[in-house]
């Protein structure tokens, strides 16, 4: 991919020109850098628009068929977590629907439910959830449990009032302490606000890892790395910058578009500095490229480098602390969170966008992202040596 044209900025201009030409040479670059992240962002934000995918298909087995049991069924149907689509007449019919994948759980009211409840005898409400499908199974479980607890309270209330206690006394006995909840940062308890702001930047980091390694090590694989270094004036720094600058611009635009959709069109909370989040995205893109360049230089083999970076990118979704606090992980596992660029972006998001802290309180996260930019300098000599003597190992 050499060029004989005289371009501005000398060797760097030729290197950037070659980098742009490479991005235009294969559709895979446009697909991975533009189509995949933009499509995933629209899909994920729309899918999680209500905070969680609601109305998990469910069934209710009412073996009592009395006014109280029908009231429980109506209460279950009114919840936003489950969609009562079926009313099987037996346990076996409901289990058949569950095993067939038509529902993710069912709620069963036993015979003599009303008579036992009014007589003050123990009665049991049973519900089943298919946890093989984690999200719909969890939603159905939560909906069933909520109705079971409220039904239990209503039965106890009816029994106590039947025994002669006033309703005020019964309410005090059932709920002696009233909890007044004020969620901070995310008062709507919208799961999408938390999940989207972690999942989408982490996806962007994964794509940056792959494209960075693929674009550089393709030169070694195809035997064009010698010409690639020569076009850059013999400097590995210039050669790498020529590839990474065009990619940086594209990924930065995509990252800022992600933020624009989340904070602009979907109105996610941004309680702190807008420019703080823009700066965090700028550093995340650069730090992700630097991390991938370091791994590429350390292991200048296309297959191995892509495998390691893909595994690292996938593990970032959990190791970076999105789903489980790093402080509660085993130390041998949690330590890996601090070598991932996305971890520091995530901390900046929590402190800036959600908590509204001043940028001063996020200074060390910004410093960590800046330090990532310096890491490749320790191994670029190895990448240059391999590039000048390319031997492709499949």
N, C-alpha and C positions, 0 to 999 in steps of 0.2 A: 504493500500500500504506500509506495513512495510517491513523492510529488516533486516535479522539477520547477514548479512555479515559484517565483519569488514572493514570499508572503511576509507580512509585517511581523516584527518581534523575532525574526530569524528562526532558530531551531525550534523554539517553543511554538511559533506560528505554524511551522510544518507539522509538528507533533499534534497540535490541536486539529489541524486540517485532516491528518490521518485518523485521528480519533473520531471525528465527525463522519468521515468516509466509512469507517468501520461500522458505526451505528446505523448508517443507511444501507449497508451491504446485505444485511440479513433481517428478515421480518421478526425473528425471535427477540431482537432488542426492543423494537417498538411494542411488541406484545407484552414483554415482561416489565418494561419501564413505564408504559402508559396504560395499555388496555387492562392488564390484570389489576393494578392498584386502584384505578378509577372505577372499574366495574365492581370490585370487591367493596369499595367504600360505599357506593350507592346501594348495593345489595344489602350490606350489613346494617347500614343506618336505617334503611327502609324496613328490613326484617325486624330490627329491634326498636322500631319507632315507638311502640307502646311500653318500652322498658323491658318487657319479657314477652316471648311468644306465649300468648294466653289461650284459653279455651282448649285444654287438652281433652280429646274424646274420652268419655267415661260412661259408666252405666250405674244404675241403682237397682238393687234387688230388694223390693219391699214385700217381705213375707207376712207382715202384719196387716197392711192395708187398712189402717185406721186414721182418724183425723190427725192425730199427732204424727204418725209416720209419714202421712202425705205432706204435712207441714215441713217436716225435715227434708223430704224430697224437693219441695219447692225452694227451700233455703239453699240446698246444694246447687240446684239449677240456676239460682240467681247469682252465684259467685262468678268472678271473672276468671278464675283459674281453670275450671273444668267446664266441659260442654256435655251435659247429660243427653246422649243420643239414643241410648237403649234402655229398656225396662224389662230385662229378662225375668222369668218367673222362678228361676231356681239358681242355685249355686253352680250347678254343672253347665247351664247355658251361659252364665256370665264368664266362667272360666274358659269356655270354648271361645268366646269372643276375645278374651284377653290373650289366649295362646295364638289366636289367628291374627293378632296385630290390629284388630279393628278398634280396640280401646286400649288405654294404658293403665286402667284401674277400674275397680268397681266398689261400690259402697253397699253394704248389706245390713238391713234392719231385720232383726229376728222376729219370730212369731211371739205373740203375747207381749209385745214391747209396751204398748200403752197400758195394758192391765197391770203388768209388773211395775211400771213406772208410777202409776197412780197408787199402787199398794205399798210403795216404798221398798219393793224387793229389787235385788240386783238384776240388772239386765245388761247385755253386751251388744255394742255396735261394732261390727267388723268391717274393715276396708282393706283392699288389696291393691298394690301398685306394682307395675312392671318396671323395676329399676334397671333393666337391661338397656333401656332408653333413658338416659340420665335426666335430661331436661323435662320431657313430658311426664316421666315417672315421678320426678320430684314435685312438679306442679300439681299433679293429681294427689300425691301424698299430702302436700300442704293444704290443698282445698278440703280433702277428706278430714284431716285432723282438726282444722278450724271448725268445721260443722260438728264433728263429734264432741269437741270441747264445749261449744256453745249449746249443743243439745243436752249435754250432761248438766250444765249450769241451769238450763231451763227446767229440766226434770227435778233437780234439787229444789229450785225455787218454788215450783208447783207443790212439791211435797211439804215444804216448810210452811208455805202459806195455808195449805190444807190443814196443817197442825195448829193454826191459829196465830202465827207470827205475822206482823205487819210487813208490807212490801219493803219499807225503808230499812227495817231490821234485817230482812233477808238479803237485800242488796249489800249491806254492810258486812254481813257474814261471808257472802260469796266473794266480795272484792273489798277487803279491808283497806287496801292501799291503792289509790288511783294513780296511775303513771301518766305524767305529762311529758310527752316526747317532743323534742325540738331537734331534728336532724340538722347537722351543720354541713355546709358545702353542697349537699345534694338533698334538699328538704323534700323533694318529691320521691325519694328512694327509688329513683329511676336507674335500673341496672345498666342500661345502655350508656348512661353518662360515664359510668366508671369503666365498663368493659370496652366501649368503642375507643376511648382515649388511650387505652393500653394495647388493644388488639391491632388496630390499624397502623400505628407507628411501628409496632413490632413486625408486622407484615412488611412494611416498607424497609426496615432494617434487613430482613431476610432476603428481599429482592436485591438490595444493594450488595449484600455479601455475594450473591450468586453472579450478578452481572459483572462486578469488579473482577472476580477470579476468572470468570469465563473469558472476558475480553482480553485480559493480559496473557493467560496461559494458552489461549488459542494461537498466539504468535509462536510459542514454543512448540506446540503440537504440530503446526503446519510448517515449521522450519523458517518462518519469516521474521523471527525475533532479531536476527543479526541486522537485517535491513531496517527494522523498527528502531533499534538503538542508533544506527548510523544516521537515519533521518533526523534524529533528535540531537545530533552533534556529538554522539558518543556518551551522552549523559543519561543515566538511568532515571535521575530525578525528572529531567525534562521529558523523557519518554513516558513516564508514568503520569505526569501532570497533563500531558497531551491527551491521554485517554480519559483521565478522571475529571478534568474540567467540564467537557461537554456532558458527561454523565451527571456530574454534580448539579449543573444547571437544570437538567430535566428532572432529576429526583427532588431537587429543592422546590421546583414549581409544583410537582405532584404533592409533596408534603405540605406546602402552604395551602394547596387546594383542599387537602384533607381537613386542615384546621379551619379553613373558611367554611366548609360544609358543616362541620361540627359546631363551631361557635357562631356562625352567621345564619345559615339556613335552618339548622336543627336547634339553634338557641341553647346549646349546652352552656353551663355557667362558666364564665371567665371573670373571676372576681379580682384578679390581679392584673399585672401589666400585659397588654397585648404584645408589645415589643419583646417582653421577656419570653413569651411562648414562641414568637417568630425567631428570636435568637437561639432558643433551644432547638428548634427544628433545623436551623442552619448548621448548628454544631453537631446534631445527631447525624445528619447526612454525611458531613465530613468525617466524623468519628467512625461511622460504619464503614466508609470507604477505607479509612486508615487501618481499621481492624482487619478487613478483608485483604488489604495489601500486605499486611504483616504476615498473615497466614499463607498467602500466596508466595511470598518471598521465602518463608520458612519451609514450606512444602511445595516446591515448584512443579507439581504434577497435577494435571487438570482433574483427573478423577478423584485423587485423594483430597485435594484442596476443596473441591466442590462438596465432597461427602462431609468433610469436617465442618465446613461453613454451614451447610444445610442442617446438620445435626445441631450445631451451636445455635443457629437461628430458631429452630423448632423448640429447643429446650429453653430458649429465652422467654417463651410464653409462660413458663412456670417458674424458672429459676430467678427471673427478674423481680419476683414478688407480686405479680398481678393477682394470682389466685391463692397464694399462701404467704404469710409474712416471712421475710428472710430471717428475721430475728428468731423465729421458732423452728427454722430448719435445722437439721444436723449441721454442725459447723463445717464438716468436710464437704457438704453439699452447698450450703449457703455462701461459702466463700467465692464460689464461681459467679455469683450474681454481680460481684464488684469488678469483674473483667468484661462486662457486657455494656456497650454504650447505652442501650435502651433503658438500663436500670437508672441511670442518672437523668435521662429525659423524663422517666416516669416520676421520679422524686420531684423534679422541677414542676411537672404538671400538678401533682398533689398539692405542693406548697403554694404555687402561683395561681393556677386556675381555680382550684377548689377552695383552698384556705385563704387565698388573697394576701399572702405574705409579701412583704417588700423583697425586691431582688437581692438585697443584702443577705437575707437569710438562706438564699440558694447559691451563694457564691462558690461554695466548694463543689457543688454539682457541675457548675459551668467550668470550673478549673479542671475537673476530672475529664470532661468532654474535650477540652483543649489539649490536655496531655495525651489523649488518644492520637491526636494528629502527629505527635512526635515519635510514636512507637515504631512506625515502619523504617525509620532511619537506621535502626539497629540491624536490619536484615536485608536492606536493598542491595548490598554488595553481593549477596548470594544470588539474588534474582538476576543481577547483571551478568554474573559469571555463567549461569545456566543459559541466559539469553544469547550470549556470545558463542556458546558451545552447545547448541540445542540437541538434546538426545531425548526423543519422546519415548516414554515408558508407558505402554497401554495398561 
